[in-house]
Amino acid sequence: MKKLMLSAVILTSLSSPLMADEYFTKAKSIDNLQKKSIQKLSEYSIIVKWKNISNYNNLLQTPESKRVDKRSDLNKYQKHSYKESINVVSGDRDAGINVLANVYSETNLLLKHIRSSSKGVDLFKVQTNKKYKEVYSILMTTGLFQYISENKIIKTNNTYAPKPIPLRNRASNESGLTTPQSFDPEKYNDTYFTNSLYLDEQQAYLMGAHSVLKANDYVDANKVMTKKVRIAIVDTGKWEHEDVIWSEEGVDMVSWNLYSNCLSDDTTNSGMDITCPLADYEEKERDTDPTDKSWDFELDSDGNPIGDGQIKVGGHGLEVASTVAAIRNNAVGVIGSLNANDVELIAVRSLHFNMGLSIDLIDSILWSAGVDIPGVPSISEPVDIINLSLGGNGGGCHFNIALTDAINYAREKNIVVVAAAGNEYIDAKNSEPASCEGVLTVGANDDSGEMGVFSNFGDTVDVTFSGYVNSAFISTYSYKDPDISICINPLTGTSNGRKGCYGQVSGTSFSAPLASALAASIKMVNPSLSEGEIRKVIETTATEYNTDEHGNTNLRSKKMANANIGNYYNAVKSNFNITELDKGLALHHYANYTTPVKEIYLQEMEKLAGKDKVCNSYDLSWGLFAEPVTTITYELYVSNSSDEAMNSANSDLVVDPFNTTRVTPSSIVDMTGFTRVGVKSCKNGSCGSVYELDLTQAQLPNYCVN
């Protein structure tokens, strides 16, 4: 009835050549797309950002904005019985639908509005036989959109099925396993403490360790930050476990009905809801319960459930969280890379079981950064770090502007964004969010320091951490049967239950939280550092390891030229001063113009700008960053001084051609009339000394030599 009433209102306002009944008949047929395969759903689902914010405001609505009373028994179904409009302000819906009708009239592409995101972004389904690239081109020609991105599949970045953790004898090495080299095996009483070699001190034959425990002691003695570091675990959600403390704050941002909710779910997680009765089926919507549980119902061709649903539990979010901050000295399980009392782990569920969609990841990032997301309550305050142990291979972030936009917003709020490089053993430049500018992209190494056999690689990878860790664990199988080996306490031979399972896990999914934990450690001792500075501390204090202890060149030196092995102790002790530059490069702008054809081009350029300008153009880059970083600016100077060192007194400031503050650590400069060039780095207006770039090393094209 409500749909019919809405249609009647909208029909009266359509002013395009499109017949109203045709529009709504076609719009209804788009619903059938949801029953198609995952690939089809992704192909026909697009994320757009309007140029005119009024179009977004007029269409503003979410499935969660409906008030729903699914059951009369409010005590039993209190959790699911009532949903209300949150962060949704009514606009002129008729005008919004009218815009969509005009789009159809102009392009013959029918857009069905699925949900409002935030910041002018909407999710649509498109009914068309055209491929995404063609749809993109057609819609962009309307001039209505800032950008359009495909709503892609995102997956977790773990590899193999977990194994039970072997119990290491603390007194002797009866198991034949490598014993801890530098830390006291009696320091903590956690069951599997001594198995976690990546916590040990980094040293010969154990270069894959990260000096975690040594750094922890330093942080405890030198901590400046008075509040807990807030880390968003953007993943499959949370699981209540004996070894992990979750924040009471959290959100389930999953909107994809790949798996569904169950009205009679067992909130005690005691296994009473392994099967969800057909009568208790509930379509998946967003809410404030990020618990890692859903149910797999068989659906008919119309999308209606036709049988009972079976439980699905991912567990990946729990594994990541325990890698960061599993509780220490509680006589069970493992220990995290941080003291659990120093951090607040906020579960942001963006994935079903082990996969999800871009729109839910994007909204998860923005929610974590403090953006109001329509349909769910806002976070109390932005987080400090966002951990993304997930990804997809869609050609890289330059093809996913919506995701890049979300990450950039988080960085503007001074949030460190950490992403797993991926586990496909391919160049990470094609992975997202791993290839997004400004994220800390983390590859995997093994205990020896060599590259993990599964890890993605390439210039995009910034640093590596162990990809083989021991973690808290839960899965569909252990939920159904808590007596399986991975849940058995090796000391007692009895089951720990569903809240006490542990396993050996692998993947860059677990390298990333080790990096996130280090970012948190740095913030504790030096809270004034920006997100970009924290990333660079981690990168620049990492240990180079290109040749093994026998003098053999290792694989990581060939596959990960920019990525060294993270070292916690080096990083937390670092006296990082971003204002004093010690790195820069000057190249001639036309250095590669050496062929006859390109020399003709330079001759034409000479006619336009003069030979002096052509031959005195240089490309400059400096510092540690490849992208703008919050709070950091630059000043460029030129000089003819014969003084030993350039400074602001013997040099001229080069004004930016757009009269804006320089924030990018690179520039093209015309050196006509000058012989020297240098740059200052400034943080919050406080600048270091002028760092001179060496022009004499720049190779000139033959055209400028003759």
C-alpha positions, 0 to 999 in steps of 0.5 A: 500500500505504501509503495502505491501511495508513493507512486501516485504522488510521484506520477503527478510531478513527472515533467520529462518526456518519459511516460510515468507508468513506463518508468515505474514498470521498468523500475520495478523490474530492477528488483530482479537484478538482486536475485542474479549472481554476485558478479551481476549484482556488482556489475549493475550496482554503481556509486555516484556523487552528485555535483548538485547536492540538492539532488542528493538531498531530494533522494535522501532515504535508506532502507533503515529509515522505515519504521518496521514492526515485524513481531507483536512479541516485543520482548522476544524480538526487541532487537529487530522490532523497531527501526527509525529514521536516523541521520535522514532529513526529508527533501523533495522526493518528487524533484529527486525522482524527476531528475532520475526520469530525466536521466532515463529520457536522456540516456535510456539508462534506468537508475533505481535508488537503493540507498543514500550514503553521505557527502552527496553519494548515492547507490543505484542499480542500473537496468541495462545490458551495457558494460560498466565502462559504457554506462560510466561514459554515458552517465558522465556526459549528463554533467550531473555527477562528480564521479561514478564508481563501480560497486565492487566485491571486497574480500578478506585477506587471509589465506589458508584454513587455520591450524591448532597452535602447538604447545611449546614447552617453556622449560625446554625445547622438546617440540623441536621448535625455535625458542624465543631468542630475547624475551623472557618466556615467563613474562606472561602466563598466556598459553601460547605466548612463547609460540609468537616469535614475531613478538621477539627481538629482530636479529640474525636468523629471526629478521622477521620478528619486530621487537614488539615486547621490547617496544612495549616496555619503552611505550609503558615507560614513555607514554604521553597520551592519556586516553585510549587509542581508538582503532576501527576494525573494519572487517567481518564484525566482532565476536565476544571472546575470552581474550578480546575486549571490544568497545561497546560502540560499533556498527553493522554497515552490511547492506547486502542481503547475500546472507540474512538476519534471524529474528530468533538469533541466540545473543548468548552465542551458545549454539541455539541458532545454528538453524534459523526457522523460515518464519524468522527470516529477516532481510539484511539491513544496517544496525548497531549490532556488529556481531559476526553472524548471519544465516544462509537461506535458499531463495526462490526466483523472486527472492523469497526464502523457501527453507530454514537458514543455516548459520554463517560465522566468519571470524576474520574480524576477531582474528584481526582484533586479537592480533592487535590487542589480545588480553595479556596475563589472563592465563589463556590464549595468546597475547596481542601486540599492544596492552589491551588497556591502551586501546579501544577496539571498535567493530565496524562490520563491512563484510558478510562472512568473508566478502562485501561490497564497496559501498559498505566499505566506503560508509564504514570508513566514513562512519569511523571518521565521524561522518553522519551515515543515513540510517545508523547512529553516528560514532561518538568521536572519530577513531585514530586508526582504521585497519583494513584487512580486506581488498579486491582486485579491480584495477587499482584505486584510480578506478575507484574514486569513491573509495579514494574519496573516503580514504582521503576524508579520513586522512584529512581528519588525521586518521592513519589508514592501514591496508593489507597488500593482498594474498594473490602473489601479484603486484599490489598496484591493482589491489584496492584499498592497498593501492590507494594514495596515503594508506600504509600498505602492508605486505607479509614476511615470514620469521626469517624475514623473507617475503611471505609466499602468498604476499602481494608485492611491488612498489605500492607496498610500504612495509612488511610485518609477519603474515603468520600469527596466533590468534583468537578464533571462531568460524562456522565449524567451531560454532557448530561444534566447539569440540573440534581440535582448534577449541581444545585446551592443550593443558586440560584436553577439554573444550574452551567453548565457542569463546575460547578457540585459538589458531595459527592464521596467515595472510597479509590480513594479519600483517596489517593489524601488526602495523596498526598496533605499531601506529597506535604505539607511536601515537602513545609516545608522540601524539603530535605526529600527523597520520602521514608522519606516523606512516613515515616513521613506520616506513623509515625505521623499518629494517632493510633485509635484502641479503640473508645471513649466508650472503644470498640475495632474497626474493623480497629485495626483487619484489618489494624494493620499497618495503623493509621489515617493520621494527617496533622498537626503532619506530617508537624511539624515533626522534622524527623531525619532518621539517628537516629535509635530507632527501630530494631529486632534480631532473630536467623536465625534458631529459628523455626528449632525445629522439629526432621527433621529440627534438622537433617538439622542443623546437616548437616549444621554443617558438612558444616559450623561448629556448631559455624556458625550455632548457631551464625547466626542472622537475623537483621532488623532495622529502619522504612523502609522495602525496600531500600530508595534513599540517605539512607545507613547503616553501620553494627558493631559488638563488644565485648566491655563492654562499656555502648554504642556501637560506631564506636571506640569500634566496628568493621565494618562488610564489606558487603560480596559483597563489596557494600554499604548497602542499605537494612535495614536488614541483616544476620550476623555471630556473631561468636566471638562477643557478640554485634551488632549495626547499623548506618543509614546514609543520603548522607554520614552523619551518626547517632550514633550506634543503638544496637540490643538486641541479648538476646531476640532472641530465640535459637533452641534447637540444639544450646542450648544443 
